[in-house]
Amino acid sequence: MRVKICGIKTVNELTNAVNAGADAVGFLVGQRYPSQDFIQPETAARLAAMLPPFVMPVLVTHLTDPDQIMKLIDRTLITTVQLHGGSTPEQVRPLHKYLEGAGKLILALHSKTMPGETLAVPEAFNDFVDAYLLDTFDPATGRVGGTGMTHNWQASAEFTAKSLRPVILAGGLSMDNVAEAVRIVRPFAVDVNSSLRPAGMELNLKMAAAFVRNAKNILSGPGD
C-alpha cells in the first residue's frame, strides 16, 4: 500500500509528510476555483527539490489545456502529473507524448456519494494514463477534490477490480476510516489532504503518521 499526502504548501508540511512515512506528496498548482491549498509553480519546484530519495513529488492541477500543463511541468520539473480537472482523451494524448515515458499521468475521476452508484472504466484513456484516482464530487458546490466527503466504496471496489490501470483512492479519507476503505476497495494507493489539517491548519504530523500506519497495516495480517 502506498500513501500520498496532498496539498503540501510549506517546508514544515513537507517535513511532516516525509516523517509520517508518505510515499508521495502532492503540490496543487494551476487552480480553477478558490482554494488555500494551491501554490505557485516556483514554490512547488523549490519544495520538490528538497524531497529525499524514494519520496515522489506529484503535480496536481485542475487545468486541462495541455500547453498550459506542459508549461507547469517545465517550471516545476515535476513529471508525475495528476489531472484533476476533467481532461478529455484529446487533451491527455499530447501530454502522454510530451512525457514520452519519462513521467507518469494520473487521471482523477469524480464520484458522487449516491447509493447504488456504478463507475464505468474510461477505456479511451487506458493508452495514455498510468493510473486512475477516484475522488468525490460535491454536487452542492460543484467542487472536485478536497471536499472531505467519502463516496461509494463498493462502487470503487468494482471499478478497481475491472481497471487495467492501478487505482488510487481519495475522497474523505481519514486516519479513522482509511483501514476500512483499503479493506473494501483494495486500491494501489490512497490519497489524503484535508482530514490531516484540523480546522484548516497546517498538516498535523501525528495524524499523518497515524493515517500512514493505518493504511499500510490493514493488508499485512494473516490471509492477506
Secondary structure, 3 states (H helix, E strand, C coil): CEEEECCCCCHHHHHHHHHHCCCEEEEECCCCCCCCCECCHHHHHHHHHCCCCCCEEEEEECCCCHHHHHHHHHHHCCCEEEECCCCCHHHHHHHHHHHCCCCEEEEEEEECCCCCCCCCCCHHHCCCCCEEEEEEEECCCCEECCCCCCCCHHHHHHHHHHCCCCEEECCCCCCCCHHHHHHHHCCCEEEECHHHCHHHCCCCHHHHHHHHHHHHHCCCCCCC
